[in-house]
Amino acid sequence: MSLQKKPRVFNREFKLRAIERMLAGESTVNLARELKLRRKLLYQWKDAYLVAGIEGLRLRGRPRKNQFPGEPPAIKTERAELLRARHRIAELERKVGQQELENDFFAEALRRVQAMERDERNGQRSTSSSRSGHRKAD
């Protein structure tokens, strides 16, 4: 029989009250101790709230791939602005990486097409079988 504890589930109202207390200037250490939570969890809730408002305070389960559809609410603090900027930078870096992969792919494809055209101009067959010395029977 397993002695594992069930994970605690917190509703949005509970999270919102804790965040409001943090934003009002209450000590995070004391708040975490009082609520029997890890400080890290409180900061995660606060960051999610600052970025996406109350919709950022998910109830349970894995976050959606695109957790914040549409435009999040107006930025309220410098920390929220920083978080949104970091999120945008990560998004742009992923796009740049994807474009680099596509450029590499198309550059290699172009190189192969040019090699095939060059081989055809020189009278060589452009199939892989001609390079290996095997020929198809007509």
N, C-alpha and C positions, 0 to 999 in steps of 0.2 A: 504494500500500500504506500502510495506516495505522500510525503509530508509537505509538498509544495503548497505555498499560499496562492490563492487566486489573486490576480492583479486587480488593484483598486481601479475603479472606473469613476471618473469625475465628470459631472455635467458642466455645461457651458456657464451656468450661473455661478457655480463654485469657482471655476477658473477665472471668470470675470471679476468676482469679488477679490480674489487673491491678487490679480493684476492691478486692480484699482488701488489696493493697499500699497503695492510696490510703487506705483506711479505717484502716490501721495507722499512717498518718501519714507515709508516704513522699512525697517531693516530687513533685508532678504534673509539673513541668517536667522533672526528671531521668527520671521514668518514661516520659514521652512521648518523650524523646530516645532512651532505651535501646530502647524498643519500635518506634521510628520511626513514631510516630502523632502526630496532632494532639491537643493538650490538650483541645480541644472535644469530640472523640470520646470521650475518657476520661470527661469530665464527663457526657456523654450516657448512656454505659453506666452510670455510677454512679447517676444520677438514675433511670433505668429500673429498676435493681436495687432502689433504696430504695423505689420506689413499688410494684413488683409482684414483687419477689423474682427468683428465677432465671428465671421465666417471662417476665419483662420483657426478658431478653436474647435478642432474636430472632436467628436465624441469618442470613437474607438476605431481601431483598425489601422491598416496601412494607409499612409497619405496617398492621395491620387497622384498620378504622374504629373498632371498639370493642376496643382493644388489650388491655385488662385486664378480661375478663369476670368477673363475680362480685366478691366482696370480695377486695381485695389483702391480702397478709399484714399483720400488725400493724406499725404505724409504729415505726421503729427510731431515727430521729433527728429533730431539729427541722427539718432541711432536707427530709426526707421528708414531714413533717407540713405544711410550707409548700407543697410541690409538690402534695400531695393537696388542700389547701385551694384553691389556685389552679385546679386542675382542676375542683373542685366549683363554684367561683365562675363559671368559664367555662361550665359546663354549665347553671347556673341563669340566667346572662345569656342564653344561647341560648333557654331556655324562656320567659323574660320577653319576649324579642323576638318569638317565635312567638305568644305570647298578645296582644301589641300588634297584630300583623298581623291576627289573628283578630278582635279587638275592632273594629279599623278596618273590616274587611270587613262584620261584622254591623251596625255602626252605619250604614254606607252602605246596606246592604240594608234596614234598618229605615226609614231616611229615604225610600227609594224606595217602599216599601210604603205608608207614611203618605201620601206625595204621591199615589199611585194612589188610595187610599181617599178622600182629600180631593177629587180630580178626579171620582171617581164620585159623591160626594155633591153636587157642583156640577153634575152632569149631563153632564160631559165624558167622552169616551172615554179610556181609559187606555193606549191603544196608541201606539206611536211614529208610526204612520201618521196618526193624528188630529192630532198636533202638526205634522207636515210638510204637512198639507193634502191628502194623498192618501187615497183611500177605496177599500176593496175592493169589487168588484162582487158582489152577492148572488147 
